[in-house]
Amino acid sequence: MTSTYRYGANVRANGIRQHYLRYGGKGRPVIIVPGITSPAVTWGFVGERFGRNFDTYVLDVRGRGLSEASDTLDYGLDAMAADVAAFAEALGLRDYALVGHSMGARIGLRAVSRHGATPARLVMVDPPVSGPDRRPYPAQLPWYVDSIRLMTKGADLEAMRPFCPTWTDEQLRLRAEWLHTCDERAIVTAFEAFQTDDIHADFPRLTCPSLLMIAGGATVILPEDEAEIRDLQPAIRTVRVAGAGHMIPWDDEEGFYRAFGDFLGTPV
């Protein structure tokens, strides 16, 4: 099938350089915000699929990929959330959908609840629900830091394999190529914030239709977490991708797309 990739570009928004990849170019705009160590290019296969029916923008979150990074940059959740709101405004996007995975889902939630983002639809894919006085996020920080340091020195997919043993060679090769672009300071700050940022206070503030997608084969969001979120935001729609791990589109790509149903107005 013909590629839907159009181009990569930069825009200055919220005072920094934000890099993105664009797919499709027609239909409802969709902004995809990846997770903690996922540069935009690693979500290219998802962008290709979304590009069939949507004008799709996959972001490099600050401190990752080709977006701005520095030892003085604020890597906190609120700064990243403000980036997304400013990105949509800078590109003049209207009636857009905001889709975030893991950390990206927390960014989307915070962007809408506190930073003036106005998407027509919000999709939160398996956001960490850890926070103050809550059970910790199930992953461990060394998993991220050790793999970044290996790739920064120069390593191939075989060095990456122990960190992601179920991934294909193609997936491992791409991650190995791009992981060194993840600023360790950004990763540590974001990971530690999984325990200090209270995202549950953001759920009652949602005003746009919202979908919570849960990895049924992971322990990031347990049934009791889902129930609590439903209590906080009764209008939220939830869907589980049975058997998929936290990296849902890597584990069950078609199941990931099916989980959107008609939520975006057009099937993915």
C-alpha positions, 0 to 999 in steps of 0.5 A: 500500500502507498505510504501516507507519510508527507513530511517532517517539520518543526514549529516554534510553540510554547517557546521551544522547537517542536518537531513532528511527522505528518501523515495523510493530510486529509480528514480530521486532524489527529495529534499523537503524543507518544510515551516516555521513551518513544520518539515520533519516528517509532510511532511511524507505523501508527501514523501510516495507518492513521494517515489513511483517514486522518490528517495526522501529526506525531509529536516528538515530545520535548527532550526526545527525537528532534524536538528541543532538549537542553540542561535548562529545559523544564521537563515537567508534565505541565510544560509538556502539556502546555507544549501540546496546547501551543502546538495545536494553536500554532498549526491552527488545528481545529476539531482535532483529536488528541491521542496520547499513549502512556506518558503521552496520555497523561500529557493529553489529560493535563493539556485539556484540563489545565492548559487550554487545549480544546480537542474535539476528542481525547483518547488516553491509551494506558496512562500510568495511574500512579501518583501521590500515596498510590501504588507505583508505576510497574516499570522500573527507572533503570530499564529506561536509563540503562537502555538509553546509555547503551544506545548512546554509546552505540549499540545494535538491536541485539543489545536492545533485545533483552529490554524488549524480548517480544519485539520484532527485529524491525521494531528493535532496530528502530528503537536502537537507532533512536533511543539515544535521542531521549535526554536522560534528564527528561526521562528521569524527570517524567518517570519520577513525576509518575509518583508525584503528579496527581492526574486523578484531579484532572479527570473531573475537569474534562469537558470533551468526549474522552476514551480510556484505552486499557492494555488488558495484558498489563497491570498499569490500569487495574479494574479498580483503577478503571472504576475510580476513573469512571467515578471521577468522570462518569462520561468517559468511555473505556475499552480494554484490548485483551491480552495486549501489554502496555505497548498496545500497538506493538502487541496487538496492532489491529486490536489497537485500531479496532479499540477506537471504534467510531470514537474519532468519527471514522474507523482507524 
